[in-house]
């Protein structure tokens, strides 16, 4: 089981999140940026884990992940009833990964 509280603490006091949000149009939304940051730092997370960590509804996370998936930023896999998301290795994500993963 992942330590959700510890992972959630990573998002606090990250001035760089706002700076990055301004640099990337798709990432202009702080929630999308937080999700990408989490997936960059953690191999994969479920929709429920992301919702709990970011503090938004599962529905909002699912909607955001759909947009990110359509843009090629994330991919998913299903294991029984859980859907796991991870960041992709596409060229567009290389820039994002370099910026977010090294905060």
C-alpha positions as CSV (number, residue, x, y, z in Angstrom):
1,X,0.0,0.0,0.0
2,X,1.3,3.4,-0.9
3,X,1.8,6.1,1.8
4,X,-0.8,8.5,0.4
5,X,-0.1,11.1,3.1
6,X,3.6,11.1,2.2
7,X,3.0,11.4,-1.5
8,X,0.4,14.2,-0.9
9,X,3.0,16.2,1.0
10,X,5.2,16.3,-2.1
11,X,2.7,18.6,-3.7
12,X,2.8,21.2,-0.9
13,X,5.1,24.2,-1.2
14,X,6.0,23.6,-4.8
15,X,6.4,27.1,-6.3
16,X,7.7,25.4,-9.5
17,X,4.2,23.8,-10.1
18,X,2.7,27.2,-10.8
19,X,5.7,28.3,-12.9
20,X,5.4,25.1,-15.0
21,X,1.7,25.6,-15.4
22,X,2.4,28.9,-17.1
23,X,5.0,27.3,-19.4
24,X,2.8,24.6,-20.9
25,X,-0.6,25.3,-22.4
26,X,-1.9,21.9,-21.8
27,X,-0.4,21.9,-18.4
28,X,-1.9,25.4,-17.7
29,X,-4.3,23.8,-15.3
30,X,-2.7,23.3,-11.9
31,X,-4.7,20.0,-11.4
32,X,-3.4,18.6,-14.7
33,X,0.1,19.7,-13.8
34,X,-0.1,18.0,-10.3
35,X,-1.3,14.8,-11.9
36,X,1.6,14.8,-14.4
37,X,4.0,15.6,-11.6
38,X,2.7,12.7,-9.5
39,X,2.9,10.3,-12.5
40,X,6.4,11.5,-13.3
41,X,7.5,10.8,-9.7
42,X,5.6,7.6,-9.2
43,X,5.6,4.7,-11.7
44,X,1.8,4.5,-11.8
45,X,-1.2,5.4,-9.7
46,X,-4.9,4.6,-9.8
47,X,-7.6,7.2,-10.4
48,X,-8.7,6.9,-6.8
49,X,-5.1,7.4,-5.4
50,X,-4.7,10.5,-7.6
51,X,-8.0,11.9,-6.5
52,X,-7.2,11.3,-2.9
53,X,-3.7,12.9,-3.2
54,X,-4.7,15.9,-5.2
55,X,-7.9,16.5,-3.3
56,X,-10.4,16.5,-6.1
57,X,-13.2,14.1,-7.1
58,X,-12.6,10.9,-8.9
59,X,-14.8,12.2,-11.7
60,X,-12.6,15.3,-12.1
61,X,-9.5,13.2,-12.1
62,X,-11.0,10.8,-14.7
63,X,-11.9,13.8,-16.9
64,X,-8.4,15.3,-16.6
65,X,-6.8,11.9,-17.3
66,X,-8.9,11.5,-20.4
67,X,-7.6,14.9,-21.8
68,X,-4.1,13.9,-20.9
69,X,-4.5,10.5,-22.6
70,X,-5.9,12.1,-25.8
71,X,-2.9,14.4,-25.9
72,X,-0.5,11.5,-25.5
73,X,0.8,12.4,-22.0
74,X,-0.5,9.4,-20.2
75,X,-1.5,5.8,-20.8
76,X,-3.4,3.3,-18.7
77,X,-3.9,-0.3,-18.0
78,X,-6.7,-2.1,-16.2
79,X,-6.3,-4.7,-13.6
80,X,-9.6,-6.1,-12.5
81,X,-11.6,-3.0,-11.4
82,X,-8.7,-0.7,-11.0
83,X,-7.3,1.5,-13.8
84,X,-3.7,2.5,-13.4
85,X,-2.2,5.5,-15.1
86,X,1.4,6.2,-16.0
87,X,3.2,8.9,-17.9
88,X,4.2,8.0,-21.5
89,X,7.6,8.1,-23.1
90,X,6.4,10.2,-26.1
91,X,8.6,13.0,-27.4
92,X,6.2,15.6,-26.1
93,X,6.5,14.2,-22.6
94,X,10.3,14.3,-22.6
95,X,10.2,18.1,-22.1
96,X,7.6,17.8,-19.4
97,X,9.3,14.9,-17.7
98,X,12.7,16.8,-17.6
99,X,11.0,19.8,-16.1
100,X,8.7,18.1,-13.6
101,X,10.7,15.1,-12.5
102,X,13.7,17.2,-11.4
103,X,11.8,19.6,-9.1
